[in-house]
Amino acid sequence: MNLNEEKYSKFALCREMMETPDVVRNFDQAKVDPFARDVKGAERLLLTGEGSSRLFPAKRAIYENLIKGGKLSLVTEGSTQALEYDLENIPVFGMSNSGRTKELVRLYNKLKEKGHEAGMFGITAFDNTPVADLPDRSFVLDCGSEDAVAATKSVVEQGLFYHALIAAMKGEKLNGLKEAGDAVEKALTREIDPAIVKKIASAGMIYFAGRNNGVAEELTLKTNEITRKKSDYLEGTYPAHGIEEVMNKEDILIIVEPFEEEEDKFRQCIAEGVGMDIIAISTRQTSFDTVVIPDGGEYRNYVELVAGWSLLVETGIALGVDLDKPVRARKVGNEVAD
């Protein structure tokens, strides 16, 4: 992606994506410290929201927390299903880019009615909205508003909020944000093989596979919004466990950072068994056609995500799609009434 070229710069989506490296470099983690103090000593947190405001931020946080270990337990759920849970002693963090997501506002209101004392917190891009006003404390994103329907830079800052929160709860700070921003920029601007783009653009169905860390699942949603193609997320090694029965050779599988020991099985089930193409997004050259990305270290998931954005943008442009204006999708999926 190169904003010096009109085919990219004319879209707000591309311009907003290219603001993401600075969102990472300039993230002010000191603004997260009060939230960490509020929940110090908590053994469990609920991370809720809808769509892009939950998939990557919450699941990336859960993934990393499990890798690093410790007593803290993180749980994520959509806000409507969370209404059915006993949250009496659990701090609740809710994310909504617009600040007006109906499901989250309804959850806040129910918790307030019950006299929830464990703490309610909101993260949004807009002050003076229900998600900023209803909780005990709120965080307004620094990335600014987005004109494109597909959320991008806000998703990354939301992810950094949880990243910094968990670190602060352990008495730690995020290091290497400048280098992380540089890696994100490299992933966004790296040229992609036109042959790979052509394969994706001509596919009937786009499947994504990868770890349950929010990356592949968020890219599945972005595929609908950016390329207007059908997509599905296949967690972990699910592609090798029976779904090949209903796949077609016209479909394609994109794997984010494949498990090296499972590549042969994927090739056997998908490439040979179905006749489908397989594309990888990875820090190494895999045995599949690969979009090779920088190693972001602790921030690898952010780099994987933006590399997927770039791949989808190239596909959307190849298909002649208006990247900013889907026909049916809305910026606010389910907006609370005034």
Backbone torsions as a table, in degrees:
resi	resn	phi	psi	omega
1	MET	NA	128.2	-176.0
2	ASN	-137.1	111.1	-176.9
3	LEU	-69.9	-6.8	173.4
4	ASN	-76.6	-10.5	177.4
5	GLU	-102.0	131.9	-174.1
6	GLU	-62.8	-28.0	-178.2
7	LYS	-65.7	-20.9	174.7
8	TYR	-99.4	-47.6	-171.3
9	SER	-64.1	-21.5	-179.0
10	LYS	-73.5	-11.8	-178.3
11	PHE	-104.3	129.7	175.2
12	ALA	-60.0	-34.4	-179.9
13	LEU	-56.8	-47.0	-179.3
14	CYS	-67.9	-41.5	179.5
15	ARG	-62.2	-40.6	-179.7
16	GLU	-70.6	-37.6	174.9
17	MET	-59.3	-41.2	-176.6
18	MET	-75.6	-7.8	171.8
19	GLU	-82.1	-13.9	-173.9
20	THR	-62.6	-41.3	178.7
21	PRO	-54.5	-40.7	178.5
22	ASP	-73.0	-29.3	174.2
23	VAL	-59.3	-40.3	178.7
24	VAL	-71.0	-49.1	-176.2
25	ARG	-61.0	-37.1	-171.3
26	ASN	-100.7	9.8	-177.1
27	PHE	-59.4	127.5	-176.5
28	ASP	-96.0	91.0	-175.7
29	GLN	-71.7	-16.3	177.6
30	ALA	-62.0	-27.7	179.4
31	LYS	-70.1	-14.9	-179.4
32	VAL	-89.8	-20.5	-174.4
33	ASP	-55.7	-41.9	179.5
34	PRO	-60.2	-33.8	178.3
35	PHE	-67.4	-40.2	178.8
36	ALA	-64.2	-38.5	177.8
37	ARG	-66.4	-37.4	-179.1
38	ASP	-62.6	-32.3	-175.9
39	VAL	-111.1	16.1	179.4
40	LYS	-58.1	130.6	-179.3
41	GLY	91.3	-9.6	178.0
42	ALA	-65.6	141.8	179.5
43	GLU	-96.0	-16.4	-177.7
44	ARG	-149.3	142.4	176.2
45	LEU	-127.3	142.3	170.2
46	LEU	-100.3	126.2	177.8
47	LEU	-110.4	109.7	-172.8
48	THR	-125.1	173.2	-176.2
49	GLY	147.8	-171.8	-178.3
50	GLU	-131.2	147.6	173.1
51	GLY	58.0	-134.4	-175.8
52	SER	-63.5	-22.6	179.5
53	SER	-77.9	-1.0	176.8
54	ARG	-126.2	-43.3	-169.1
55	LEU	-53.7	-61.4	-178.0
56	PHE	-77.0	-50.1	-175.7
57	PRO	-58.2	-48.7	-175.2
58	ALA	-73.9	-45.8	-174.9
59	LYS	-72.3	-31.4	173.6
60	ARG	-63.9	-41.6	-179.9
61	ALA	-63.9	-42.7	179.2
62	ILE	-63.3	-44.7	-179.5
63	TYR	-58.5	-50.6	-177.6
64	GLU	-67.4	-37.8	179.8
65	ASN	-62.1	-38.7	178.7
66	LEU	-70.3	-34.9	177.2
67	ILE	-64.4	-43.0	-175.3
68	LYS	-81.6	-20.2	177.8
69	GLY	76.4	-177.6	-177.0
70	GLY	118.8	176.4	-175.5
71	LYS	-83.7	-20.5	-176.5
72	LEU	-67.7	132.8	177.1
73	SER	-113.1	128.8	177.9
74	LEU	-111.3	135.2	-179.6
75	VAL	-128.7	140.9	173.9
76	THR	-125.9	146.3	178.9
77	GLU	-161.4	151.5	172.3
78	GLY	-63.3	151.5	-171.8
79	SER	-65.7	-31.8	-179.6
80	THR	-71.0	-44.5	177.3
81	GLN	-66.3	-32.1	178.8
82	ALA	-63.1	-21.6	176.3
83	LEU	-59.6	-25.8	-176.7
84	GLU	-85.4	-5.6	-173.3
85	TYR	-96.5	155.6	172.9
86	ASP	-85.1	103.2	-176.0
87	LEU	-108.1	17.4	-171.2
88	GLU	-52.4	-43.6	-175.2
89	ASN	-109.6	21.6	-175.3
90	ILE	-117.3	120.0	172.0
91	PRO	-60.9	138.5	-176.2
92	VAL	-116.1	121.8	175.0
93	PHE	-108.6	125.5	179.6
94	GLY	-121.5	135.7	178.7
95	MET	-115.3	136.1	175.2
96	SER	-152.2	113.7	-179.3
97	ASN	-54.4	-48.5	-176.9
98	SER	-74.9	-25.6	-173.9
99	GLY	80.1	6.4	-173.6
100	ARG	-129.9	23.3	-177.8
101	THR	-72.5	122.0	-171.5
102	LYS	-59.0	-45.0	-175.8
103	GLU	-61.7	-42.0	-178.2
104	LEU	-70.4	-42.4	178.5
105	VAL	-60.6	-40.3	178.8
106	ARG	-62.8	-40.2	178.7
107	LEU	-64.8	-45.4	177.4
108	TYR	-56.7	-46.1	-177.8
109	ASN	-62.5	-40.4	179.3
110	LYS	-65.9	-42.5	179.2
111	LEU	-63.6	-39.3	177.1
112	LYS	-62.3	-41.4	179.1
113	GLU	-61.3	-32.9	-179.2
114	LYS	-85.6	-1.1	-178.9
115	GLY	69.4	40.6	-177.9
116	HIS	-57.5	123.8	-174.8
117	GLU	-111.0	-8.0	-176.4
118	ALA	-76.5	-14.9	177.6
119	GLY	114.5	130.9	174.3
120	MET	-122.1	135.3	-174.9
121	PHE	-136.9	143.5	-178.2
122	GLY	-124.4	141.8	175.8
123	ILE	-126.9	121.2	-174.9
124	THR	-150.4	164.7	177.6
125	ALA	-89.4	-7.4	-172.7
126	PHE	-131.0	124.6	173.4
127	ASP	-73.4	166.3	178.2
128	ASN	58.1	39.6	174.5
129	THR	-125.4	164.5	-179.9
130	PRO	-55.2	-38.6	-178.3
131	VAL	-72.4	-21.6	174.5
132	ALA	-85.3	-31.4	-171.5
133	ASP	-95.5	-33.2	-173.7
134	LEU	-74.3	-40.3	-176.7
135	PRO	-69.3	171.9	176.9
136	ASP	-68.9	-32.9	178.7
137	ARG	-149.4	144.0	-179.5
138	SER	-132.6	155.4	-180.0
139	PHE	-122.5	122.1	178.0
140	VAL	-100.0	122.5	-176.8
141	LEU	-59.8	146.6	178.6
142	ASP	-89.2	-8.4	-171.9
143	CYS	-72.7	-15.9	-179.7
144	GLY	86.2	172.0	-176.7
145	SER	-73.2	162.5	178.6
146	GLU	-119.8	133.6	178.1
147	ASP	-88.5	-31.1	178.6
148	ALA	-72.2	151.1	178.9
149	VAL	-66.4	-43.4	-179.4
150	ALA	-71.5	122.3	178.3
151	ALA	-74.7	135.6	-179.4
152	THR	-134.0	-77.1	-176.0
153	LYS	-59.8	-32.6	179.5
154	SER	-66.3	-35.9	179.7
155	VAL	-62.8	-41.4	179.9
156	VAL	-66.7	-42.4	179.1
157	GLU	-67.3	-35.8	174.9
158	GLN	-61.0	-42.3	177.0
159	GLY	-61.2	-40.2	179.5
160	LEU	-67.2	-32.3	177.0
161	PHE	-58.7	-53.2	179.3
162	TYR	-63.6	-37.0	178.9
163	HIS	-58.4	-48.9	-179.1
164	ALA	-70.8	-34.7	180.0
165	LEU	-61.7	-49.9	-178.4
166	ILE	-64.6	-38.6	177.1
167	ALA	-62.7	-45.9	-178.0
168	ALA	-64.6	-34.5	177.9
169	MET	-64.2	-22.6	177.9
170	LYS	-98.2	6.2	-178.8
171	GLY	76.8	23.6	-176.8
172	GLU	-116.3	169.9	176.9
173	LYS	-125.6	157.0	173.2
174	LEU	-79.1	131.9	177.2
175	ASN	-115.5	155.5	173.4
176	GLY	75.9	28.2	-179.0
177	LEU	-67.2	-34.7	177.9
178	LYS	-63.0	-47.1	-180.0
179	GLU	-64.9	-35.8	177.3
180	ALA	-64.1	-42.3	177.0
181	GLY	-61.9	-37.5	177.8
182	ASP	-64.3	-42.0	179.2
183	ALA	-65.2	-39.4	176.8
184	VAL	-61.5	-43.5	-179.8
185	GLU	-64.1	-41.2	178.6
186	LYS	-62.3	-40.5	-179.8
187	ALA	-67.3	-34.3	-179.5
188	LEU	-74.1	-31.8	-172.2
189	THR	-102.4	-6.4	-179.7
190	ARG	-65.2	134.1	179.6
191	GLU	-69.3	137.7	-178.5
192	ILE	-107.1	137.0	179.6
193	ASP	-54.9	120.1	-179.8
194	PRO	-57.0	-27.7	179.2
195	ALA	-65.5	-35.5	177.3
196	ILE	-67.9	-44.8	179.3
197	VAL	-60.3	-41.9	-179.2
198	LYS	-61.6	-40.7	179.4
199	LYS	-63.3	-41.6	-179.2
200	ILE	-70.3	-42.2	-178.9
201	ALA	-62.9	-30.8	-177.6
202	SER	-91.3	-2.6	-177.6
203	ALA	-73.1	150.1	175.5
204	GLY	-80.0	-52.0	-179.3
205	MET	-125.2	138.2	179.6
206	ILE	-110.7	114.7	176.4
207	TYR	-98.7	142.1	172.8
208	PHE	-116.9	142.2	174.7
209	ALA	-133.0	154.9	178.3
210	GLY	159.9	-179.2	-179.5
211	ARG	-61.6	155.3	179.2
212	ASN	-83.1	63.7	-179.6
213	ASN	-119.4	12.8	175.7
214	GLY	90.7	-17.1	-175.0
215	VAL	-68.6	-60.8	-177.2
216	ALA	-64.3	-34.8	179.9
217	GLU	-68.6	-40.5	176.5
218	GLU	-66.3	-38.5	177.7
219	LEU	-65.8	-30.6	175.7
220	THR	-61.7	-44.6	176.5
221	LEU	-65.0	-43.4	-179.2
222	LYS	-63.6	-30.2	177.6
223	THR	-60.3	-43.2	177.9
224	ASN	-62.1	-45.2	-174.3
225	GLU	-74.3	-35.1	-172.8
226	ILE	-95.1	-43.4	-175.5
227	THR	-100.6	-15.4	-177.7
228	ARG	65.9	21.0	175.8
229	LYS	-99.9	155.7	176.0
230	LYS	-71.7	146.0	-178.6
231	SER	-148.5	162.7	178.1
232	ASP	-150.8	147.5	179.0
233	TYR	-103.4	127.5	179.7
234	LEU	-115.3	104.0	-173.4
235	GLU	-65.8	138.6	172.4
236	GLY	56.0	-120.7	-179.1
237	THR	-102.5	20.3	178.5
238	TYR	-50.6	-36.4	-179.7
239	PRO	-58.3	-17.8	-179.6
240	ALA	-100.1	12.8	-173.4
241	HIS	-124.2	39.5	168.1
242	GLY	115.1	-20.8	-175.9
243	ILE	-68.5	-16.7	178.5
244	GLU	-60.0	-18.1	179.4
245	GLU	-61.0	-30.5	-176.1
246	VAL	-113.7	6.3	176.5
247	MET	-81.8	159.2	178.5
248	ASN	-123.7	154.6	-178.5
249	LYS	-65.6	-18.1	177.9
250	GLU	-78.8	-12.2	179.8
251	ASP	-81.2	175.6	178.6
252	ILE	-143.7	149.0	177.8
253	LEU	-117.6	125.8	175.9
254	ILE	-111.7	119.7	-177.6
255	ILE	-108.5	127.2	176.9
256	VAL	-91.0	118.3	-179.8
257	GLU	45.7	72.4	-176.0
258	PRO	-58.1	147.4	169.0
259	PHE	-69.1	117.3	-173.2
260	GLU	-57.7	-37.6	-177.0
261	GLU	-72.2	-10.2	-179.2
262	GLU	-105.8	-0.1	-176.4
263	GLU	-61.2	-42.2	-179.3
264	ASP	-61.9	-40.6	-179.8
265	LYS	-67.0	-40.9	177.6
266	PHE	-61.9	-42.1	-179.9
267	ARG	-63.4	-41.9	-179.1
268	GLN	-64.4	-46.4	-175.5
269	CYS	-77.4	-41.0	-170.5
270	ILE	-99.1	-57.4	-176.4
271	ALA	-67.8	-47.9	-177.9
272	GLU	-85.7	-43.4	-176.3
273	GLY	-69.6	-40.2	-178.0
274	VAL	-101.6	-31.8	-174.8
275	GLY	91.1	16.0	-179.1
276	MET	-84.6	152.5	170.4
277	ASP	-78.2	147.6	174.8
278	ILE	-123.5	130.0	177.2
279	ILE	-117.6	142.5	176.8
280	ALA	-118.5	145.5	166.7
281	ILE	-111.5	115.3	-169.7
282	SER	-156.9	158.0	175.1
283	THR	-79.2	-7.7	178.7
284	ARG	-127.0	160.0	173.5
285	GLN	-76.0	110.3	-178.9
286	THR	-85.5	-177.3	177.8
287	SER	-79.5	-2.2	176.3
288	PHE	-104.7	171.3	168.6
289	ASP	-57.7	128.9	-168.8
290	THR	-129.2	133.6	166.3
291	VAL	-90.9	103.1	-175.2
292	VAL	-83.4	130.7	-175.0
293	ILE	-122.5	161.9	176.2
294	PRO	-64.9	153.5	174.9
295	ASP	-84.6	109.3	-177.1
296	GLY	-85.2	5.4	179.9
297	GLY	59.3	-126.7	-179.9
298	GLU	-62.3	-20.8	-177.9
299	TYR	-104.1	21.0	-175.5
300	ARG	-57.6	-36.5	-177.6
301	ASN	-65.9	-33.9	176.4
302	TYR	-65.8	-40.9	179.5
303	VAL	-65.4	-42.8	177.1
304	GLU	-59.4	-42.9	-177.6
305	LEU	-62.6	-49.7	-175.9
306	VAL	-69.9	-29.6	174.6
307	ALA	-63.2	-39.3	175.6
308	GLY	-64.9	-38.9	174.9
309	TRP	-55.9	-49.0	-177.2
310	SER	-59.3	-42.2	178.8
311	LEU	-62.0	-40.7	-179.7
312	LEU	-71.8	-35.8	176.3
313	VAL	-61.7	-46.5	179.1
314	GLU	-60.3	-38.7	179.1
315	THR	-67.1	-45.0	179.3
316	GLY	-61.3	-42.4	178.5
317	ILE	-64.3	-41.5	178.8
318	ALA	-61.8	-29.3	-179.9
319	LEU	-89.0	-3.6	179.4
320	GLY	75.0	27.2	-176.9
321	VAL	-83.1	143.3	170.0
322	ASP	-79.3	102.9	-171.6
323	LEU	-64.2	-23.1	-175.6
324	ASP	-90.2	-19.8	-168.7
325	LYS	-131.9	83.5	171.8
326	PRO	-62.2	158.9	-178.3
327	VAL	-74.0	-41.9	-174.7
328	ARG	-117.1	-30.9	-176.2
329	ALA	-64.3	145.8	-177.4
330	ARG	-119.7	153.9	178.0
331	LYS	-63.5	-42.7	176.0
332	VAL	-108.1	109.6	-172.9
333	GLY	-61.7	-44.8	-177.6
334	ASN	-143.4	94.8	-171.6
335	GLU	-89.2	135.6	177.9
336	VAL	-67.2	142.7	178.7
337	ALA	-75.8	147.4	177.9
338	ASP	-67.6	NA	NA
